[in-house]
Amino acid sequence: MKVEVIIEKDKTGYYVAEVPALPGCLSQGKTMAEAQKNICEAIEGWLEVMAEKAEQSILRRAKKHFLRR
């Protein structure tokens, strides 16, 4: 999976990384390399959380559907 990552240097000298396609997926680092490593970890975490939320949503809907019968 490829996603666009935007990395900019802020006023304090830190590199701030953002993934526009994944709302709230942000990270930073003291160096460009650190910011790249950190945003990769943030992407993995974001995807794991969203997968868990989707699974929970599916389970809730299934329970409602089957309990109504």
Secondary structure, 3 states (H helix, E strand, C coil): CCCCCEEEECCCCCEEEECCCCCCCEEEECCHHHHHHHHHHHHHHHHHHHHHHHHHHHHHHHHHHHHCC
